[in-house]
């Protein structure tokens, strides 16, 4: 089960620097000119979770395997991208393929780094990107509408249902609002199949100067207000600091961050926020060989959670032994939890909770 976040933004806002730090590689070229990222770069990163260390200690596991999230570095868009300006069409297609959008905004002044719009204004930059995505979505829906209307005139029921689904989305886009503001209740899955960019959840990442890494600045405050109005997430980072931190060993990293007044790295916050943005949660398996984290969407039932490990687990699912994380730790493992009556045997309709420690029973 793969989940990914696309990193977007105007040229020279720090996208590739952030991506390089996220993946601790130099696979995405950083340069002070537009369109230096010609193909979308992809990297998988571990999702930080303090619970893994605790569980591994209790379970005396030999190794720890965290869950991961995929990030895609998408080249900088510019004004007019929806009409093919810059490398617009190619990269709009890449955005359609991701599950969520991480929108990097430049929130620092630096005369040595040019800005494609001639000056620093993160809210304007956010408007530019969102406008291009809305225009591209509008064009996509209008193109589909023409074909569907022809079929609907021939009493095609599926075409009529599609037109009904698209109607409020088109109205929103025509009014200059993202499609996510008009998704009909209970139709989220159907709308997702339309692959509209402005229905995807958004996380704003404010790239600030080093001195503002722990507090933010006046520019990032403007972004925060925008995010609150939209119900979007926001994280403050200094891409320059993150690039340096990503090269340090764990002990040096902690010391370096502490010296800057930071409890954790901005990247850890971006990864965690991206995980939440996708509506994901984690369950664990613990044994002498390994403690491992597994990713599922919130609301996943036990058989489908088992399939994340192996499809046979779902096909032959019988039940799962379930211990809540806190109970596993409090009662020092499976035996103690069982003795305390905290181990439950759950069936096919059990909705797995974040932090559950599971053991699946199956037969194929």
Secondary structure by P-SEA (a helix, b strand, c coil): cbbbbbbbbcccccaaaaaaaaaccccccccccccccccbbbbbbbcccaaaaaaaaaacccbbbbbbbbbbbcccccccccccccccaaaaaaaaaccccbbbbbcccccccccccccccaaaaaaaaaaaaaaaaaaaaaaaaaaaaaaaaaccaaaaaaaaaaaaaaaaaaacccccccccccaaaaaaaaccccccbbbbbbbccccccccccaaaaaaaaaaaaacbbbbbbcaaaaaaaaaccaaaaaaaaaaacccccaaaaaaaaaaaaacccccccccccbbbbbbbcccccaaaaaaaacccccccccccccccaaaaaaaccaaaaaaaccbbbbccccccccccbbbbbbcc
